[in-house]
């Protein structure tokens, strides 16, 4: 079959070239329409109970995580010039398209009772012109406990501007321009007054992260192409091999972008890695083909025969190798996580597309080019590489005990490190500690206890249940707030109870001592007022659903990490369950913070599942080709041991399991299996030619050794460029995958031949 394929490729070169050029152009055209993802990436499947609860919350109250905050700290927070500029900035931000509401110490609201109704009125009036007016405003602001801890910290003299966004604008590309406009106003304010402003909240964090993703996708495409191209040139000393490889992967990148667009996917933190990944993964295909072409030319000098042999021998092994790599990515489909499914499916498809492009383009282009000069063939005959392969061959035949002992010792040491791995994730811990996004979030956590949303939803079970039974549910909510106030991880809450306490304070003349939940009789008066309890009061309406059956309590919390968050929740939930025991009320903890925690645990569980599926599928591919089940099973050791070593490195160096590093293992296993496939197909071919196992092993080492070394160096160099990422997880992925493929090169060239010799009575 492969002889027919080889002849078809070389006989219809113009046809295949035309097809590839047209398809590449079409995919590139579709790729121009691809957009960045402006929505929070959903990791959990829709069937997950945590995700279900979160979706129900959003249906009732809209999305959380729509609040951006701008904070600063200074003794001059109520000095006239600073206050005037803060007033002006608040006013300008409020006029930005897409901003729903802005609150700051210059724009606060209070409640005023007029006869039998309540109205919401601005606390201040016109822009102050004297220090006396500012001092008067300061007294009014500090006398409102409702805003203390939310918009100002009187102890440290820190203050916030809280900005809420229209949800449609927030989840569109317009978010970037809106946030950038607000930041420009902030920079102007900071520069004029000599203050340092801190920007946080999910809209700000998401905007800055996506800007980095877009920038790094372009950066790493360039770096990956430059580094792999340089390594190819250093190995082959041939410009033609470099430009052929680059042309193939550029066509592959166009196909990837087009595939993303055709599937309706957007650029996320993961799919943004696809273009540079395809560059790194695609070049080794070219290397194996070119190496075989050079080897055949060096053997007999017949160009046509060399091209046909290259396609026949490398085509099948490259097909299997790319299938195993595609499986390493494709198994993410079984996670049911939208984020991982999109990444895995497109990666798997595009890996096979790159294989097809490479199988067609490389022989066709080489057929039009003159045969390489003898000096370019010296890379296969060089004493350095041949000497290394001869030494490996000697070890395999005469030092197998030493090989097994060394591998066992390394595996044992790595296994100890495996148990030291922490399973922990933070919302922003992929960013360096000196990144403004990180430092700004830490400022907000220090002064206001955090900027990450946590929601408590209380369902009373009946319409108007929040206000029924003399406000029983409200007193329970207040008791819950007292419990949660004992946890320093949570900010001051915003709730219907706090709005009623605020109203009671105003009802009693504004005295801060009356910022309390009133007794039942007075509560009935307040809660019974239609403007306060009804839909016409936004302050109250934001905490109630339309039937007044469900109320929410909104918190902001610190980025304490998934481990500590799980501990806190493990202590908090039993206390809340005990508080609401014996009532018909259902209490649900939800919000982005808890979804993130569950996502971390979910991804870890899926690591084992996806890795097991990858091992089984790759083993199945091997069994379709090779007859010996013992050899197929033992041949997985050279692929698995590098993963154990990588896990050990993670444990010893303190790299935690988290969403961005969990991907490493399935990807690395697929790449590690490539070398195994190439070696086994070569060994099988030598046996079919009539050689005994020891001779076949030697010939397989000589035939595949240099290509395996070349591809390992290219993959390691290509993945190594990700070490420069500003995202810690991406940097770790690059370094660890590079380490894994280098280790896999050693195990495939040393351990695998040794195992095959030990099991020589079994035939592949």
Secondary structure as UniProt FT lines:
FT   HELIX           2..11
FT   HELIX           13..31
FT   TURN            32..33
FT   TURN            46..47
FT   HELIX           49..61
FT   STRAND          67..73
FT   TURN            75..78
FT   HELIX           80..94
FT   TURN            97..98
FT   STRAND          99..104
FT   TURN            105..106
FT   STRAND          109..114
FT   TURN            115..116
FT   STRAND          117..122
FT   HELIX           131..142
FT   TURN            145..147
FT   TURN            149..151
FT   STRAND          152..153
FT   TURN            154..157
FT   STRAND          158..165
FT   HELIX           167..170
FT   HELIX           174..193
FT   STRAND          198..200
FT   HELIX           202..236
FT   HELIX           239..262
FT   TURN            263..264
FT   TURN            269..270
FT   HELIX           271..273
FT   HELIX           274..300
FT   HELIX           303..330
FT   HELIX           331..335
FT   HELIX           338..368
FT   HELIX           374..381
FT   HELIX           383..398
FT   HELIX           400..418
FT   TURN            419..420
FT   TURN            429..430
FT   TURN            433..434
FT   HELIX           436..448
FT   STRAND          452..459
FT   TURN            463..467
FT   HELIX           468..484
FT   TURN            485..486
FT   TURN            488..489
FT   STRAND          494..495
FT   HELIX           496..507
FT   TURN            508..510
FT   HELIX           512..514
FT   HELIX           520..528
FT   HELIX           530..533
FT   TURN            535..536
FT   HELIX           538..541
FT   TURN            542..543
FT   TURN            546..547
FT   STRAND          550..557
FT   HELIX           562..579
FT   TURN            580..582
FT   STRAND          586..590
FT   HELIX           592..625
FT   HELIX           629..634
FT   TURN            635..636
FT   HELIX           637..653
FT   TURN            659..663
FT   HELIX           664..688
FT   TURN            689..690
FT   HELIX           693..720
FT   HELIX           721..724
FT   HELIX           728..746
FT   HELIX           747..751
FT   HELIX           752..758
FT   TURN            759..761
//
